[in-house]
Amino acid sequence: MKKIRELFRNTKLNIKFTSIIILFMVIPIGVLAGVLFYVMEQNAVQENMDYMEYTMQRNEDGIKTKIDSINMSTQFFLSDDSLLQMLNASAIGGEISTADWLDFKNNEVSALERLVDNNPLLYGVRVYAVNDSVQEMMPILYNASRMKKQEWSKQDKYVGWNFDYTDNIFNSYTMNQNRKIISLVTPIIDSANGKVGVIESAMTMENMFPSLYEGIEDEWSFFYSDEGVTYFGQKEQTESSALLDDILKQRPTEDKIQTIYKKLDGKNLVISYMQVRELSGTLICVKDITKNVHNVYFMRDVFVAVMLAFIILLAFFINRIVQHLLKQFPVENNEIVLEKDITFYSMCEHHLMPFYGKAHLAYIPNGKVTGLSKLARTVEVYSRRPQIQERLTVQIADALERTLDPKGIMVMLEAEHTCMTMRGIKKPGSKTITTVTRGAFTEDKELQKMFLSMVKG
């Protein structure tokens, strides 16, 4: 701090004035601009968080409706007594006549098929027998060998929800192999015969999770199961594993939708989480708002650049104005300029008693001179404060050196101190003389003699 004060004290007067004026302009503008751009960034973030919150609420309503549709379809099939009777007969090896199969197909199977066809949300509902002794009635009833073609049937525990698999019940020439399926697999249990069949209530992954398949720029979604499997739909996983891990670490423990804003892996992300308890997993939607935030940063940087250019230009004009006010004029003279017998009054900071006298100021111009009144005003400025004469002499010399940058300076103060004439030793008429030299006056003793002769002359 002391070095800063010393540096400021040694700075030229016009630069001091210019710096102070600029400082008082820049600080308020800087604070207001900082607040403005912070609010702009927060508004951009909040706008996208509201959008993601709305999107996730819409997903929540849709997923609940589709889960209910699959559950109701499964329950309807489970409650069909005729279907249960035919599966029981097949399971125990009972004989079923052709007439019974035809009657079952024309009545029960047709009714179940209409139920499935009238529900646009469903991909299909299939019933698999426990053996191959049933008469297959597509698209509802199939034998056990058909079920074994499905990927989920190869798992040890396939009962429940199965995700993102291809329908392999028929060969690839008759099935759309690109459509991924999600299904609820439910066993059909008879009280007497045990497991007599399996129901597969299926829906496309795109229908269940449309956000996984939407091609919206800077948005992507995935479903993360409680078993640790991530499903991205048809989109390729382009994000880094580290980013996915960071996103998953933020998963909430509550069932409600939670939307957060995070800076992860160098990106500004709005992340919305929704736990789907029925599916034992979490739907996660991510919106990359890096462009939005960087647009705010770009506007901020442009503002700063414009302000810097404006400040530099303003500093130039203010400096010119200050220099004009200080009234410095170009000259070719390099002889001594002396202003003597400048009356001053000051206060001794030691005894708090007045001291007063005459000041003599001389300088050798270095291409410019100042108005004569400015020399007297310099003495006035520094003397109107508690002082000691020695320091006052130095301060006047320093001020002239900073402002005029002359080839040489000499300052002499002659003062009577009332702390000596009115109190203490009481010696009226005694004077204290102090001098300070700079530049040529320090180096050339003849100049000092000339100064003293001019003061006495």
C-alpha positions in Angstrom: 0.0 0.0 0.0 2.9 2.4 0.8 4.4 1.7 -2.6 1.0 2.4 -4.3 0.7 5.7 -2.4 4.3 6.6 -3.4 3.6 5.8 -7.0 0.4 7.8 -7.0 2.3 10.7 -5.4 4.9 10.7 -8.1 2.4 10.5 -10.9 1.8 13.6 -13.0 -1.1 15.7 -12.0 -3.0 15.4 -15.3 -2.7 11.6 -15.1 -4.0 11.7 -11.6 -7.1 13.7 -12.5 -7.7 11.5 -15.6 -7.3 8.3 -13.6 -9.7 9.5 -10.9 -12.4 10.6 -13.3 -12.1 7.3 -15.3 -12.2 5.3 -12.1 -15.4 6.9 -10.9 -17.0 6.2 -14.2 -15.8 2.6 -14.7 -16.7 1.2 -11.3 -20.4 1.9 -11.4 -20.6 0.8 -15.1 -18.6 -2.3 -14.3 -20.8 -3.3 -11.4 -24.0 -2.7 -13.3 -22.7 -4.6 -16.3 -21.6 -7.5 -14.1 -25.1 -7.7 -12.5 -26.8 -7.4 -15.9 -24.9 -10.2 -17.5 -25.2 -12.4 -14.4 -29.0 -11.9 -14.6 -28.9 -12.7 -18.3 -27.1 -16.0 -17.7 -29.4 -16.9 -14.9 -32.5 -16.2 -17.1 -31.1 -18.4 -19.8 -30.5 -21.2 -17.4 -33.9 -20.8 -15.7 -35.7 -20.7 -19.1 -34.2 -24.0 -20.1 -34.8 -25.5 -16.7 -38.5 -24.6 -16.9 -38.6 -26.1 -20.4 -37.0 -29.4 -19.2 -39.3 -29.6 -16.2 -42.3 -29.3 -18.5 -40.9 -31.9 -20.9 -40.2 -34.3 -18.1 -43.8 -33.9 -16.7 -45.1 -34.6 -20.2 -42.9 -37.8 -20.3 -44.2 -38.8 -16.9 -47.8 -38.6 -17.9 -47.2 -40.5 -21.1 -45.2 -43.3 -19.5 -47.8 -43.8 -16.7 -50.5 -44.1 -19.3 -48.5 -46.6 -21.3 -47.6 -48.7 -18.3 -51.3 -48.7 -17.3 -52.2 -49.8 -20.8 -49.8 -52.8 -20.6 -50.9 -53.7 -17.1 -54.6 -53.7 -18.0 -54.0 -55.7 -21.1 -52.1 -58.3 -19.1 -54.8 -58.5 -16.5 -57.5 -58.9 -19.1 -55.6 -61.9 -20.6 -55.1 -63.4 -17.2 -58.8 -63.2 -16.4 -59.9 -65.0 -19.5 -61.2 -68.4 -18.3 -61.4 -69.9 -21.8 -57.8 -69.1 -22.5 -56.8 -70.6 -19.1 -58.8 -73.8 -19.9 -57.1 -74.3 -23.3 -53.6 -73.8 -21.7 -54.4 -76.2 -18.9 -55.5 -78.8 -21.4 -52.3 -78.4 -23.4 -50.1 -78.5 -20.3 -51.5 -81.8 -19.0 -51.5 -83.4 -22.5 -55.3 -83.4 -22.8 -56.9 -83.9 -26.2 -58.6 -81.0 -27.8 -60.8 -81.5 -30.8 -60.6 -79.5 -34.0 -64.1 -78.1 -33.4 -63.0 -76.9 -30.0 -60.0 -75.1 -31.5 -62.1 -73.5 -34.1 -64.7 -72.4 -31.6 -61.9 -71.0 -29.4 -60.3 -69.1 -32.3 -63.6 -67.6 -33.6 -64.7 -66.4 -30.2 -62.0 -65.9 -27.6 -58.9 -65.4 -29.8 -60.8 -63.0 -32.1 -62.0 -61.0 -29.1 -58.5 -60.8 -27.6 -57.1 -59.8 -31.1 -59.7 -56.9 -31.3 -58.7 -55.8 -27.9 -55.0 -55.5 -28.9 -55.8 -54.0 -32.3 -58.0 -51.3 -30.7 -55.1 -50.2 -28.5 -52.7 -48.1 -30.6 -50.1 -48.0 -27.8 -49.5 -51.7 -27.9 -47.0 -53.5 -30.2 -48.8 -56.8 -29.4 -49.9 -59.2 -26.6 -48.8 -62.8 -27.0 -49.5 -65.9 -25.0 -47.0 -68.7 -25.1 -47.8 -72.3 -24.0 -45.4 -74.3 -21.9 -45.1 -76.9 -24.7 -45.6 -77.2 -28.5 -48.9 -79.1 -28.3 -51.1 -76.0 -28.8 -52.6 -75.0 -32.1 -50.9 -71.6 -32.9 -53.4 -68.8 -33.5 -51.5 -65.7 -34.6 -51.1 -63.0 -33.4 -52.3 -64.2 -30.0 -51.4 -67.8 -29.2 -48.0 -69.5 -29.7 -46.2 -72.6 -28.6 -43.1 -72.7 -26.4 -40.6 -73.0 -29.2 -41.6 -69.6 -30.5 -40.9 -68.1 -27.1 -37.5 -69.5 -27.0 -36.5 -67.4 -30.0 -37.0 -64.2 -28.0 -33.9 -62.8 -26.3 -35.5 -62.4 -22.9 -36.5 -66.1 -22.7 -32.7 -66.9 -22.5 -32.4 -65.1 -19.2 -32.6 -67.0 -15.9 -35.2 -64.4 -14.6 -37.2 -63.1 -17.5 -40.4 -62.4 -15.6 -41.1 -58.7 -15.3 -39.9 -55.9 -17.6 -37.6 -56.5 -20.5 -36.0 -53.7 -22.5 -34.6 -52.9 -25.9 -34.8 -56.3 -27.6 -35.6 -57.3 -31.2 -38.7 -59.3 -32.0 -37.3 -62.7 -33.1 -40.5 -64.7 -33.0 -40.3 -65.1 -36.8 -37.4 -64.8 -39.2 -35.9 -61.5 -40.3 -37.8 -61.5 -43.6 -41.1 -61.1 -42.0 -40.3 -59.0 -38.9 -38.9 -55.5 -38.6 -35.6 -56.1 -37.0 -34.9 -52.4 -36.4 -37.8 -51.9 -34.0 -36.8 -52.3 -30.3 -39.3 -53.7 -27.9 -40.1 -53.2 -24.2 -42.4 -55.8 -22.7 -43.9 -57.0 -19.4 -43.6 -60.8 -19.2 -46.1 -62.4 -16.8 -46.5 -66.2 -16.0 -50.0 -67.7 -16.2 -50.4 -69.8 -13.0 -53.1 -72.4 -12.5 -53.8 -73.5 -8.9 -53.8 -77.1 -9.9 -51.2 -77.4 -12.7 -48.9 -74.5 -11.8 -47.4 -72.6 -14.7 -49.3 -73.2 -17.9 -48.2 -70.3 -20.0 -46.5 -66.9 -20.4 -48.0 -63.5 -21.4 -45.8 -61.0 -23.3 -47.4 -57.6 -23.4 -45.2 -55.5 -25.6 -44.7 -51.9 -26.8 -42.0 -50.3 -28.9 -39.3 -48.5 -27.0 -39.9 -45.5 -29.1 -43.5 -45.5 -28.0 -42.6 -45.9 -24.3 -39.7 -43.5 -24.3 -40.2 -41.0 -27.2 -37.6 -38.6 -25.8 -34.9 -41.3 -26.6 -35.7 -41.0 -30.3 -36.4 -37.3 -30.8 -33.8 -35.6 -32.9 -33.9 -32.3 -31.1 -30.6 -30.4 -31.4 -28.5 -30.2 -28.2 -31.0 -32.6 -26.4 -30.5 -36.2 -25.6 -32.0 -38.7 -23.2 -31.4 -42.2 -21.9 -33.1 -44.7 -19.5 -30.9 -46.1 -16.7 -32.1 -49.3 -15.1 -31.5 -50.1 -11.5 -29.4 -53.1 -12.7 -26.9 -50.6 -14.2 -27.8 -50.8 -17.9 -28.1 -47.7 -20.0 -30.5 -47.5 -23.0 -30.1 -44.7 -25.6 -32.7 -45.8 -28.1 -31.5 -45.5 -31.7 -29.0 -42.7 -31.0 -25.4 -43.5 -30.7 -23.7 -42.9 -27.4 -21.5 -40.0 -28.3 -21.0 -38.7 -24.7 -18.0 -39.7 -22.7 -18.3 -42.3 -20.0 -16.9 -39.8 -17.5 -19.8 -37.4 -18.3 -22.4 -40.1 -18.0 -20.9 -41.1 -14.6 -21.1 -37.5 -13.4 -24.7 -37.2 -14.6 -25.7 -40.5 -12.8 -24.0 -39.3 -9.6 -26.6 -36.5 -9.4 -29.6 -38.9 -9.5 -32.1 -38.0 -6.8 -33.4 -40.5 -4.3 -36.9 -39.1 -4.3 -39.7 -40.1 -6.7 -40.5 -36.6 -7.8 -39.0 -35.0 -10.9 -35.8 -33.1 -10.2 -34.1 -30.6 -12.7 -30.7 -29.2 -12.0 -28.1 -27.1 -13.8 -24.5 -28.4 -13.8 -21.2 -27.6 -15.5 -19.8 -31.0 -16.4 -17.0 -32.0 -18.7 -16.7 -28.4 -20.0 -20.4 -28.2 -20.9 -23.3 -26.3 -19.4 -26.0 -28.9 -18.9 -29.6 -28.8 -17.7 -30.4 -32.3 -16.5 -33.9 -33.6 -15.6 -34.4 -36.8 -13.7 -37.5 -38.9 -13.3 -37.6 -42.2 -11.4 -40.0 -44.8 -12.9 -40.6 -47.2 -10.0 -42.8 -49.5 -12.2 -39.9 -50.0 -14.6 -37.2 -50.1 -12.0 -35.1 -47.3 -13.5 -34.7 -43.6 -14.1 -35.4 -41.6 -17.2 -32.8 -38.8 -17.7 -33.2 -36.0 -20.2 -30.2 -33.7 -20.8 -30.1 -30.3 -22.6 -26.8 -28.8 -23.6 -27.1 -25.0 -23.1 -23.5 -24.3 -23.7 -24.3 -22.2 -26.8 -26.9 -20.2 -24.9 -24.5 -19.5 -22.0 -21.6 -18.8 -24.4 -23.8 -16.3 -26.3 -24.2 -14.4 -23.0 -20.4 -14.6 -22.4 -19.8 -13.4 -26.0 -22.0 -10.4 -25.5 -20.2 -9.7 -22.2 -16.8 -9.9 -23.9 -18.0 -7.6 -26.7 -19.3 -5.2 -24.1 -15.9 -5.3 -22.2 -14.0 -4.8 -25.5 -16.2 -1.8 -26.5 -16.0 -0.4 -23.0 -12.2 -0.7 -23.0 -12.0 1.1 -26.3 -14.4 3.7 -25.0 -12.4 4.1 -21.8 -9.1 4.5 -23.7 -10.7 7.1 -26.1 -12.4 8.8 -23.1 -9.1 8.8 -21.2 -7.4 10.5 -24.1 -9.9 13.3 -24.3 -10.1 13.8 -20.6 -6.4 13.9 -20.4 -6.4 16.6 -23.1 -9.0 18.5 -21.3 -7.1 18.3 -18.0 -3.9 19.3 -19.7 -5.7 22.3 -21.1 -7.1 23.2 -17.7 -3.7 23.0 -16.2 -2.7 25.5 -18.9 0.7 24.2 -20.1 2.0 25.9 -23.2 4.7 24.9 -25.6 7.8 27.1 -25.6 11.4 27.0 -26.9 12.8 28.9 -23.9 15.2 27.0 -21.7 16.1 29.8 -19.3 15.0 30.1 -15.6 11.4 30.9 -14.9 11.0 32.3 -11.4 8.0 33.2 -9.3 9.0 34.6 -6.0 7.4 36.1 -2.8 4.4 33.8 -2.9 2.7 34.3 0.5 1.5 31.1 2.2 0.0 30.1 5.5 0.1 26.7 7.0 -0.3 24.9 10.3 2.5 23.1 12.1 1.4 19.5 12.6 3.7 19.1 15.6 2.4 22.0 17.8 -0.8 22.9 15.9 0.5 26.5 15.6 0.6 28.6 12.4 3.6 29.2 10.3 3.7 31.6 7.3 6.1 33.2 4.9 7.2 33.4 1.3 7.8 30.7 -1.3 10.1 31.1 -4.3 9.7 28.7 -7.2 12.0 28.4 -10.2 12.1 25.9 -13.1 13.9 25.5 -16.4 11.2 24.6 -19.1 11.5 21.4 -21.1 9.5 22.5 -24.0 6.4 23.7 -22.1 5.4 26.2 -19.4 2.4 26.5 -17.1 0.3 29.5 -16.2 1.9 31.6 -13.4 -1.2 31.3 -11.2 -0.7 27.5 -11.2 2.6 27.9 -9.4 1.0 29.9 -6.6 -2.0 27.5 -6.5 0.4 24.6 -6.0 1.8 26.3 -3.0 -1.7 27.0 -1.8 -2.9 23.4 -2.2 0.0 21.8 -0.2 0.1 24.4 2.5 -3.6 24.2 3.4 -3.1 21.1 5.6 -1.1 20.3 8.8 2.5 20.4 7.6 6.1 20.7 8.4 8.1 23.1 6.3 10.7 20.5 5.2 8.0 18.2 3.7 6.0 21.1 2.2 9.1 22.2 0.3 9.6 18.6 -1.1 5.9 18.2 -2.0 5.9 21.5 -4.0 9.0 20.4 -5.9 7.6 16.9 -6.6 4.3 18.4 -7.9 6.1 20.7 -10.3 8.4 17.9 -11.5 5.4 15.6 -12.1 3.3 18.2 -13.9 5.9 20.1 -16.0 8.7 17.5 -16.4 11.2 20.4 -16.5 15.0 20.2 -16.9 15.5 21.5 -13.4 13.6 22.8 -10.3 14.5 24.8 -7.2 12.1 25.7 -4.4 12.8 27.9 -1.4 10.5 28.6 1.5 11.1 31.3 4.1 8.7 31.0 7.0 8.2 32.3 10.6 6.9 29.7 13.0 4.7 31.0 15.8 5.6 27.9 17.8 9.0 29.6 18.1 7.9 33.3 18.3 4.8 33.0 20.5 5.7 30.0 22.8 8.6 28.0 23.9 11.8 29.9 23.3 9.9 33.0 22.0 12.3 34.4 19.4 10.2 36.9 17.2 11.6 37.6 13.8 13.4 34.3 13.4 12.9 32.6 10.1 13.4 29.1 8.8 14.6 28.6 5.2 14.4 25.3 3.4 15.4 24.5 -0.2 14.9 21.6 -2.6 16.6 21.2 -6.0 15.9 18.8 -8.9 17.7 18.1 -12.2 19.9 20.9 -13.5 19.7 22.9 -10.3 21.2 20.0 -8.4 24.0 19.5 -10.9 24.9 23.2 -11.7 25.9 25.3 -8.7 25.9 28.4 -10.9 22.2 28.0 -11.5 21.7 27.9 -7.7 23.6 31.1 -7.3 21.6 32.7 -10.1 18.3 31.6 -8.4 19.5 33.1 -5.0 20.5 36.4 -6.7 17.2 36.6 -8.5 15.3 36.0 -5.2 17.3 38.7 -3.4 17.2 41.1 -6.3 
